[in-house]
Amino acid sequence: MDTQELQKIKNQFDIIGNDAALNRALEMAVAIAPTDLTVLVTGENGVGKESIPNIIHRYSTRRNAKYFALNCGAIPEGTVDAELFGHEKGSFTGAIEARKGYFEEYDGGTLFLDEIGELPLASQAKLLRVLQSGEFIKVGSSKVQKTDVRVIAATNVNLLHAVSKGKFREDLYYRLNAVQISVPSLRERKEDIYLLFRKFSSDFSESNKRVKISLTNEAIDLLIGYRWPGNIRQLKNVAQAITALEAGPLTASAQRSVIDADTLRRYMPKEESCLLPVAAPEGTGSSLSDSDKQMIVKAILDLKKEIDSIKSRLNSVPVPGKALKPVSFDNDEAEWQGQGAPVHAADISSNVDLRNEFGPEFGPKESKEKELKEEEKELSIAKSNISIVLKALEKHGGNRKLAAEEVGISERTLYRWLEKYKIETATDKQDQ
């Protein structure tokens, strides 16, 4: 398709932009229009997916027949079948007369099913039958009816993910996805952002007799650099709000108003300082943007640093002049939010039995000749390590959580030591 023909289509359907992905979507819509293949239109909310079904219908052999756009997410679940396939009189409470459904009403035409992912599973099975055989049954009837409706569906969710969760039929997905047309997000069309802004602002100025506005270079950079999670719909709201509030009434002396970056910033929602990576919606037309990739990589690197730091603390216990094995940890480790008071090594009792309290042995293995003195050595080792804990507490100003982390034991273990062996800290003595 040449440039002139493509621009004619854009003018006809009021589409603004020169992005390559957008042009590709329009070309696919025109190319597939003469066929009766089902089409799945994908893209984020607010990107303008509804333009694609319109183009397909206008350039199809059904252009003289009816066209209807239906939002599946707006239909109450209990009435979906009645809306799509119709119902007989008395088939349910409130059915005071028979009614045609959309598949009967728009026979020979085109039916656009937006937000197809919101369709209940029971209705999905009936929709699949219509797509495969053109047959349906009204609610409250046993008569099979035929229809010839071309279905174009659209979604902003990952239907394959919904399939894996059992929320969408796999066979229906592949039946709808005969041809997939992806509409790019606004942040992927950076060169089109200012064009769209000017269009929305100009249209609003003309219809409301307001002064036209223009942006400074700094304001344009700010406009283009924003992520626009609401896409074209959000950009249109911002453009109209600025024009309504910052541009005065059109007069002979006032023809244009210049908006700087500070003024524009007041109308743009603040982005979150830390955005977590999320799964990309299916069929966005391209891979993740550069900013999304950088965000994901940063999160992974930060997580790796934290893991390495934890491993380092777990695998080493700082004991001056003596190499120790890693301390075993409790599996039921609990988080304690309080702060302890400073304690001193002098507060430890000398007449405590600390045997069999520690996991793997601290210090090198003893020879068989010294096994008879194992009890005395365990006691000595225990005292030594509790002294280390108390010194760590002093170092961290009584913060027991930090002290436990430095030594390589859990807070729960530290508390159990102090309680079991009736060790009184300086704080305990003051409380008495």
N, C-alpha and C positions, 0 to 999 in steps of 0.2 A: 504494500500500500504506500503510495507516494505521500509527501508531506501535505500537499493541498487537500487531498481527500481526507486525510487524518484530521486536519484542522477543521474541515467542514463538519465532521462528526462531533468534534469538541464544541464547536459553536452551536450545533443543533441541540446538544444535550447539556449545554452550559458547563462544560468541563474545562478547568484551567490548569495548565501545566505542560511541561515539555520533558518530564522525566522518562527515561528509556523504559523502565519497568511499567509505568503507566501506559505508555504508547503500545507496549507489547500486549497488555491486557485488552486494550481497545481493538487492536488488530485481531486478536484471537476471538473476541466477541463477534466481530463482523464475519470472520471466516467460518465460524461454527453455526452462524445464524440460519442458513438455508437448510440445515439438517434437522432431524428430530431427536438428536442425542440429548440426554439429560446433562446438565451442567452444574458443577459445584463451585460457587464463588466463595473464596476465603479472604480473610483480612480482619484487621482489628476493628473495634467499634469506631465509627465516625470517619472511615476512610472513603466513603461513598460507594459502597458495594451495590447499592440499589440502581446505579446507572448502568451496570453491565446487563442485567435482565432486560431493561428498557431497550438497550441497543440491540440485543439479540432478537427481541420481539419485533422491533421496527424493521429489521433487515431480514426477517424470516418470511416464509410463505404464509404465515398466520397473521401478518400485520393488519389485515382487515377484520380479524376476529377480536374477541375480547381479551383483555389483559388485566390481571388482578394480582396485587401484592398482599400477602398475608403474613403477619408476624405470629409465628407459632408460639412464641413465649407469652403473647398477650391473651391467648385463649385459655379459659379455665379448663383444668384437666378433665373434669367430668363431662364437658361438652365438646371436646375435640372431634370425636367421631361424628357427632351430629353436624358440626360446622363443615367438616370436610366432605362427608358422604351424604348428608341429609338425614331426615327422619320421617316416620309415618305419624299420622295423628294418633295420639294416645300412647305413644311408645314410652313416654316417661312423663313425670309430673310437669305440667306446664306446656306440653306439646298439644296445644289446642287445635292445631291443623298441621297437615303435611308440609314439609319444607324441602326445597332443593339444597343440596350441598354444593360446595365450590367446584367439585369435579363434574357435577352435572350442569351447573349453571354456566361454567366456562368451557363446555365441550367444544372442541375445535380451536380453542385459543391457548393462551399461555398462563400458567399459574406460578407465581414466584413465592416460594416458601422460605421466608427469612427466619433466622434463628432456628434452623432445623434441628439442632442439638437439644432443644427444649421439648421436643415431641415425646410423649409417653411411649413406653415400649410396646404396649398393646396397639396403639395407633400406628407405630412404625411397621408392624407386621401387615396391617391393612394397606398402608401406603406402598409397601413392597409389592403386594399383589396387584395394585393398580398399575405400577410401573412395569411389571412383568407381563401382565395379560390385559390390562385396560379394564378389568372387572372390579366392581365394588357392590356392596350391599348396604342399603339404608338401615339406620337404626330402627328396629321394630319391624323389619321386613325380611322375607326369605327369598325375595326375587333378586336375581343377579342382573345388574345393569352394566352396560358398556359405556366407555367414555374415551375420547381422544384428546387428551390434554398434554401439552408439553410442560414438563416440570423443570424449573430452575430453582435450585436451593442455594442458600447462603448460610455461613456460620462464622463466628468469631472465636470458636473454641476448637481445641484439638480433638477431632472426632475419633482418631485412632486411640488416643488416651481414654476417651469415653468408652470405646469398644472394649479396651482392656479392663475397665472397671465394671463392665456389664451394663452400662447405661445407654449404649447405642448398639444396634444390631450390625454385625460385621457385614452380612450379606446386603443390607440396605446401604451401608457406606460405599461398598464397591459398585452398587447399582447406580447410586447418585453421582459417583465420581468418574463417570465416563469421560468427561473433560473437566479439568480443574483450571480455573482462572483466578489468579492471585492479584489482589489489589494492594500496592505497597503502602506502608504507613507514611505519615507526613514527615517524620524524622529521616526517612530514607529519600525524601524528595526535597532536600534543602534548598535547591535552586528555585523551587516552586513556592516556597513559603511566602516570600514578599509579594509575589504576583497575586497569590490568593488574598493576602491581607489588603492589598490595594483594591482588588475587585470587591471584596465584602464592604470595605469602608466607603468606596465610591457609590455602590448601590444604596447603602444606608443614607448617605448624604443627600443623594438625589430624591429619594422617596420621602425624606423628612425635612428637606430644605435646610440642610446644615452645611457649614463650611467644610470643604474638602481638607483632609489632613495629609501630611507627608512626614516621613521619619528621617531623623539625622542618621549619619553613617553608623554611629555608635548604637543607636536604637535598632537599626537593621541587623547589626551583628548580634545584638541581644535576642532579637526575634528569631533569627536563624539558629542560634545556639541552643535554644530551649528544646526539650524533648517532645513536647506536645503529646502527652499520653492520651488526650481526647481527640487527637488528630484534627481533621478539617472542621469538625463541629465545634471543637474548643477554640480554634483559631478564629472562626467566624464570630463567636460570642465575644472574644476579646476585642476584635476589630470594631464591632458594633458598639460595645460599651465605651471604648475610647472616643469614638466619633460622637456618641451621644453626650458624653460628659465633658470632653475637652474642646470640641469644636462648637463655636457659637452659631447663632442663626445666620443664614446667608444674607448679606447685605451688599450694597454697592461698594462699600469701603472694606469689607471683610470677605475675601475670596478663598483664603487658604490658611491653615494653622499648622505649624511645625511642632512635632512631638519629639522630645529628646529621650535619652535612655532612662533617666530618672523617672520621668513621667510614665513611660511605658512599663517600667518595672513595677509600679504600683498596681497595674492591672493584670499582671501575670502571676499565677499561683506559684508559691514557693515550692521548689523541688525538695524532696527529702534528702538530707545530707548523706545518708547511708542507705542505698537501695540494695536489697538482697537479690541475687540472681534468680530468675524464674525460668521455667520451661517456655520456650518460644511457641506461640500458637502455630498450629498446623497450617501450612500453606500460605505463609506470609510472602512468598515469592522470592525470597533470598535467605541467606544465612543471617546469623546475628550481626548486628551493627558493630562497628569498632568499639564504641563506648560500652556496649554490653559485654563484649569479649574482655575488655580491659577490667571491667568490674568483677567478672567471674574469676579471672586470673589472680587479681589482687586478693579476693576472698580466699582462694585456695592457698596462696603463698602465706597469708596471715595465719591460716589454720595450721599449715605445716610448721611455721615458727613456734606456735604454741605447743604443738605436739613434741617438737624437738626439745623445747625448754622443759617440759614435764618429764620426758625421758631422762634428761640430764640430771634432774633433781632426784629422780627415783633410783638411778643407778650409782649414785655416789653419796656417801655420808661423810661430811667433813670432820674427821677426827685427826687432830695434830699428831704427827709422828706414828700413826698406826693405820694401816689399810684395813678397811672393814668391808664385809660383804653387804649387799643391799638388804635393807630391812624389809621384812614381810609386812603386808598391809591387811587391814580388816576389809572384808568384802562389804560389810554393812556400814561403810563410812558415812557419817552424817555431817551436814553443813551447820556450823554453829555461828551465829551472827554477832555474838557479843565480844567484848574486849576484856582481856584479863589484866590484872594489875601486875606490876613488876615483882618478880620473885628472886630469891637469892640462893646460891648453892649451899650456904650455911644452914638454911632451913631444913635440909633433908635429914631425916633420922638415920642414925647409924645402925639401929637395931631392927632392920626390916628384912624380910625374906623375899627376895626377888627371883627365886628360882622358877624355871619353866614359864617365864612370862614373855620371852622374846621368840621371834620366829627363827629364821636361820641364825646360826651362831655368829656372833661378832668376833672378829680377829681370826688369826690362823688356827688350823687344826692342831690339837695337842697330840703328842705322841702317846703310845699305849702305856708307857712307863708312868705317865702322870694322870692316868684315868682315876686313880684313887682320890685325887684332890679335885675332881670335877666340880663338886658342890661349892667348894671355896672359890674356884675360878669363876663359876657362873655368878656368884654373889658379887665378886669384884668387878666383873664385866658389867653387870647390871647397874651397880653404883656409878661406874664410870660413865655409862651412857645416859643415865638420869642426870648426872652433873652436866653433861653436854646439853641436854634439853633445857635445863635451868639457865645455863649460860646463854643459850639462844633466846630464851624469854627475856633475859636482861638486855640483850642486844636489840631486840625489837620492842622494847618498852612495855612488856607484858602482853603483847599480842600473841596469843597462843596459837592462832591459826598459822601465822608466819613462822613461828618457832617450830611448829610441827613439820611444816613444809621444808624448812632448811635441814632439819635432822633426817627427814625421810620417813616419818611416821604420821599416822592420822591423828586428828584432834581427839577422836574418840579414844584412841589408845592412850594418848597423853592423860586425859581425864581419868581413865581407868587406873593408870599407874598411881596417880596422886591419891585417888580415893581408896584403892585397894590396900595400899601400904601406909595409909594414914600420914601422908606427907603434908606437912603444914607449910604453906607459903607465907610470905610476909603479909600479904593481903588477908589471909585467913586469920593470922594472929591479931591484926588490927580490928577485924570484925568482931573478935571475941572481947 
